Amino acid sequence: MSQRPLAILLSGLALTSLAGCASLGSSDTPVAPAKQSQQALDQATDCCDSLAALPYQPLEVGKSQPLALDTQAPMHRFEDGTSYFQAFELPRTREPLTFELTSTIANDQVFAPTVLVLDDDFQPTQRVTSDKFDYLSPNGFAGARLGATFDITPGPDAAYLVIYSNDTARQDTTQYESAEKVYARVRGFELPPGPDPVAEHTATGNVMLESEARDAAGGLLTPILGTRSRSDNAPTDIRTASSSDRQASTATPADAADFDYRRMIDAALKAGDVELALDLAERAERSGHPGTRAWLAERLQTKTP
C-alpha cells in the first residue's frame, strides 16, 4: 500500500474526530443536562442498604465495556455522597490486571469517576478519586475526556470494583480545548483567541472501562511512552498512572518476525497516538517487515463507525 492513501486515511480519521464529529468506535449516548440529572439523582431511591448488597456483575477481562451511568442506573448513598454506579466482581485468578477508565466530555459536562476497591468482606481498601484522572485531548479515536489507568491484583483485599461519583467531584469543573482550537492545532493554523470552555461535573455521563492482563503488553510500551508511575498513597496491589502511560492491548501478529513492531503499534493506537503508530509502521517496513502499513490501515478502518 502506498504512503499517500494511508496518510489520507489518517488525516481524514483525525480531522473527523477533532472537528467535533462522533469519535471513532464511540458508544457515547446522549446524556441528560446537568441540572436534570442531578434532580433525578436527588429523587432516586437507594438500591441497597450496604455495599455488600450492591448488584455486582462479573468483570469480563480483555473487553471494552461502556458503563450505563445514567438515570436508569442503580443509585446508592456512599459514605462520600450519593451517586449512580456500576459494580463488578473481580476474577478469582489473582493475576495482575490493568484497567483504563475514560469519561467523555460532551455538551460542556462530564461524569468525574471515583473507583472504589472492596475486599472479600465488602470493606473499602482503596480509592482512585476523580482528581487522579487526567484531561485527555481529542485525538483520532476519541473526543475530549477524563482518563486514568490503574493496576489491581485480585485477591482477598481486592475482590470487588465500584465506579461512581462523589459529592466533592460534582462541585468541580474541567477546562478543555474548544473544537475550533483543536482543529487549528492539528492543522498547524494559528490558534483562535478566547478562553477554553469549561465542563461541569455531573451525575451522569458516558464512561468506558477497559481491562486486560497486565502482562499482555509484554513490557513493550515502556520504551515508547515511559514507565508507569505509582501514586503516593497506593499500595502494591493498585497503582494509578498518567494518561500517557497506556498499556498495550494484545495484538495477534501474522508471524514472529512482525511480533514486536505490531504490538508496539497496537500500544500507540491504544494511546491514541496515530502519528507514532504511522512512524512505527514506516520503521517496520524499512526494517524488512513488508505489509505493516497495510496492516495498520486495516486496523484504522475497523475503527470507522
C-alpha positions in Angstrom: 0.0 0.0 0.0 1.5 3.4 -0.9 2.1 6.0 1.7 -0.2 8.6 0.2 -3.5 6.6 0.7 -2.5 5.8 4.3 -1.7 9.4 5.0 -5.1 10.5 3.6 -6.8 7.9 5.7 -5.0 9.0 8.9 -5.7 12.7 8.2 -9.4 12.0 7.5 -9.8 10.0 10.6 -8.2 12.6 12.9 -10.0 15.6 11.4 -13.4 13.9 11.5 -13.0 13.4 15.3 -11.3 16.7 16.0 -13.8 18.7 14.1 -16.4 17.7 16.7 -17.9 14.6 15.0 -18.6 11.3 16.7 -15.4 9.7 17.9 -14.3 6.5 16.2 -15.6 3.4 17.8 -17.7 5.6 20.2 -20.6 4.1 22.1 -21.5 7.5 23.5 -25.2 8.1 24.0 -27.0 11.3 24.8 -27.0 12.2 28.5 -29.4 14.4 30.4 -28.5 18.1 31.1 -26.6 18.5 34.3 -29.5 20.1 36.3 -31.9 17.5 35.1 -29.6 14.5 36.0 -28.9 16.0 39.4 -32.6 16.4 40.1 -33.2 12.8 39.1 -30.4 11.7 41.4 -31.8 13.6 44.3 -35.2 11.9 43.9 -33.8 8.4 43.2 -34.3 5.6 45.7 -31.2 3.9 47.2 -31.0 0.5 45.7 -29.2 -1.2 48.6 -28.7 -0.9 52.3 -25.0 -1.8 52.2 -22.0 -2.2 49.9 -22.4 -6.0 50.2 -25.9 -5.7 48.7 -24.9 -3.8 45.5 -25.7 -5.6 42.2 -22.3 -6.9 41.2 -21.7 -8.3 37.7 -18.7 -10.4 36.7 -15.9 -8.5 35.1 -15.1 -9.5 31.6 -11.3 -9.1 31.3 -10.0 -8.2 27.9 -13.1 -6.3 26.8 -14.1 -2.6 26.5 -17.3 -2.1 28.4 -19.4 1.0 28.1 -20.9 1.7 31.5 -24.5 2.8 31.9 -24.2 5.7 34.3 -27.4 7.4 33.5 -30.7 8.0 35.3 -31.6 4.3 34.8 -28.5 3.0 36.6 -28.7 1.9 40.2 -28.1 4.5 42.9 -26.5 4.2 46.3 -25.7 6.6 49.2 -22.0 6.0 49.5 -20.1 7.4 52.5 -18.8 10.3 50.4 -22.0 11.0 48.5 -25.0 9.8 46.6 -24.3 8.5 43.0 -25.4 6.3 40.2 -22.9 3.5 39.9 -21.8 0.2 38.3 -20.3 -2.6 40.4 -18.1 -5.6 39.3 -16.8 -8.8 40.9 -13.2 -9.3 40.0 -12.0 -12.7 38.7 -10.5 -15.0 41.3 -7.4 -15.7 39.3 -5.1 -13.4 41.4 -3.4 -12.4 38.1 -2.5 -8.7 37.9 -4.9 -6.6 35.8 -4.6 -3.3 34.1 -7.6 -1.0 33.9 -8.3 2.1 31.8 -11.3 4.2 32.7 -12.3 7.1 30.5 -15.3 9.6 30.7 -16.3 11.6 27.7 -16.7 15.4 27.8 -19.9 16.3 25.9 -22.1 19.4 25.9 -19.9 21.1 28.5 -20.4 18.3 31.1 -18.6 15.2 32.2 -19.0 12.4 34.8 -16.0 12.6 37.1 -15.5 9.0 38.3 -14.3 7.5 41.6 -13.1 3.9 41.6 -13.7 2.0 44.9 -12.0 -1.3 45.6 -13.5 -3.6 48.2 -12.2 -6.7 49.9 -13.9 -10.1 50.4 -15.9 -8.6 53.2 -17.1 -5.7 51.1 -14.9 -3.3 53.0 -13.2 -0.4 51.1 -9.5 -0.9 50.7 -8.5 1.7 48.1 -10.0 4.6 46.1 -8.9 6.2 42.9 -10.6 9.6 43.2 -11.5 11.9 40.4 -8.5 14.1 41.0 -6.3 11.2 39.8 -7.9 11.4 36.4 -6.1 13.4 33.7 -7.7 15.6 31.0 -7.1 13.8 27.6 -7.2 16.0 24.5 -9.2 14.9 21.5 -7.5 12.6 19.0 -8.3 10.5 16.0 -10.1 7.9 18.1 -11.9 9.8 20.8 -13.1 13.3 21.9 -12.0 15.2 24.9 -12.3 13.1 28.1 -11.1 12.4 31.6 -9.0 9.2 31.9 -6.9 7.1 34.3 -5.0 3.9 34.2 -4.5 1.7 37.3 -3.5 -1.8 38.2 -5.2 -4.2 40.6 -4.2 -7.7 41.6 -7.4 -9.5 42.6 -7.4 -11.3 45.9 -8.8 -11.1 49.4 -8.0 -7.4 49.6 -9.3 -6.6 46.1 -12.4 -8.7 45.3 -14.9 -6.0 44.0 -14.8 -2.8 42.0 -17.3 0.0 42.1 -17.4 3.0 39.8 -19.4 6.1 40.9 -19.1 9.9 41.5 -19.0 11.6 44.9 -20.4 14.9 46.1 -17.0 16.6 46.1 -16.3 15.7 42.5 -19.6 17.2 41.3 -18.7 20.5 42.8 -15.7 20.8 40.4 -15.2 21.5 36.7 -12.8 20.6 34.0 -11.5 23.1 31.4 -11.0 21.6 27.9 -10.0 22.7 24.5 -12.6 24.1 22.1 -13.2 22.2 18.9 -12.0 25.2 16.9 -8.7 25.3 18.8 -8.1 21.6 18.5 -8.7 21.8 14.8 -6.3 24.7 14.4 -3.6 23.0 16.4 -3.8 19.8 14.4 -3.8 21.6 11.1 -0.9 23.9 12.2 -3.1 27.1 12.0 -2.9 30.0 14.4 -4.9 29.2 17.5 -8.2 31.2 17.7 -8.4 33.7 20.6 -10.6 33.3 23.6 -10.8 31.1 26.7 -11.3 27.4 26.6 -14.8 26.0 27.6 -15.4 24.5 31.0 -17.2 21.2 31.6 -19.4 20.8 34.6 -19.0 17.6 36.6 -22.4 15.9 36.6 -24.4 13.0 37.9 -24.5 11.1 34.6 -22.2 10.6 31.7 -20.6 8.3 29.1 -17.9 6.1 30.7 -15.8 3.3 29.2 -14.0 0.6 31.2 -11.2 -1.4 29.6 -9.3 -4.2 31.3 -6.6 -6.7 30.4 -4.0 -8.9 32.0 -1.1 -6.7 33.0 1.5 -8.8 31.1 -0.5 -8.5 27.9 1.7 -5.6 26.7 4.9 -7.7 27.4 6.7 -4.5 28.6 6.9 -3.2 25.1 5.2 0.1 26.0 7.8 1.3 28.4 10.5 2.5 25.9 7.8 4.3 23.8 5.6 6.1 26.3 7.5 6.0 29.6 7.2 3.9 32.8 4.1 3.6 34.8 4.1 5.9 37.9 2.7 5.0 41.3 0.6 7.3 43.3 1.8 8.5 46.7 -0.8 6.6 48.6 -1.2 3.5 46.5 -0.5 0.0 48.0 1.3 -2.6 46.0 -1.9 -4.1 44.5 -3.2 -0.9 42.9 -1.4 1.8 41.0 -2.5 4.9 39.2 -0.7 6.2 36.1 -0.7 9.3 34.0 -2.8 9.4 30.8 0.3 9.0 28.6 1.2 5.7 30.3 -1.1 3.4 28.3 -0.8 -0.3 28.5 -1.0 -2.0 25.0 -3.8 -4.4 24.1 -2.7 -7.8 22.8 -2.1 -7.8 19.1 -2.1 -11.0 17.0 0.9 -10.8 14.6 0.9 -12.6 11.3 4.3 -14.1 12.1 7.0 -14.0 14.8 9.1 -11.5 12.7 6.4 -8.9 12.9 5.5 -9.5 16.6 7.4 -6.6 18.3 6.5 -3.9 15.8 2.9 -4.8 15.6 2.4 -5.0 19.4 4.2 -1.6 19.7 1.9 -0.1 17.0 -1.1 -1.5 18.8 0.2 0.2 22.0 0.4 3.5 20.2 -3.1 3.1 18.8 -4.5 2.3 22.2 -2.8 5.5 23.5 -4.5 7.4 20.6 -1.1 8.4 19.1 -1.7 7.9 15.3 1.5 9.8 14.4 3.6 7.4 16.5 1.8 4.4 15.0 2.5 5.6 11.5 6.1 6.2 12.3 6.5 2.7 13.7 4.9 1.2 10.6 7.4 3.1 8.4 10.3 1.8 10.5 8.9 -1.7 10.3 8.7 -1.6 6.6 12.3 -0.2 6.4 13.5 -3.0 8.8 12.2 -5.7 6.5 8.6 -6.2 7.6 6.5 -5.6 4.5 2.8 -5.3 4.9 3.0 -3.4 8.2 1.5 -0.2 6.7 -1.4 -2.1 5.1 -2.0 -3.9 8.4 -2.1 -0.5 10.2 -4.5 0.8 7.6 -6.8 -2.2 8.2 -6.8 -1.6 11.9 -7.7 2.0 11.4 -10.5 1.1 9.1 -12.1 -1.2 11.6 -12.5 1.8 14.0 -14.5 3.7 11.4 -18.2 4.0 12.6 
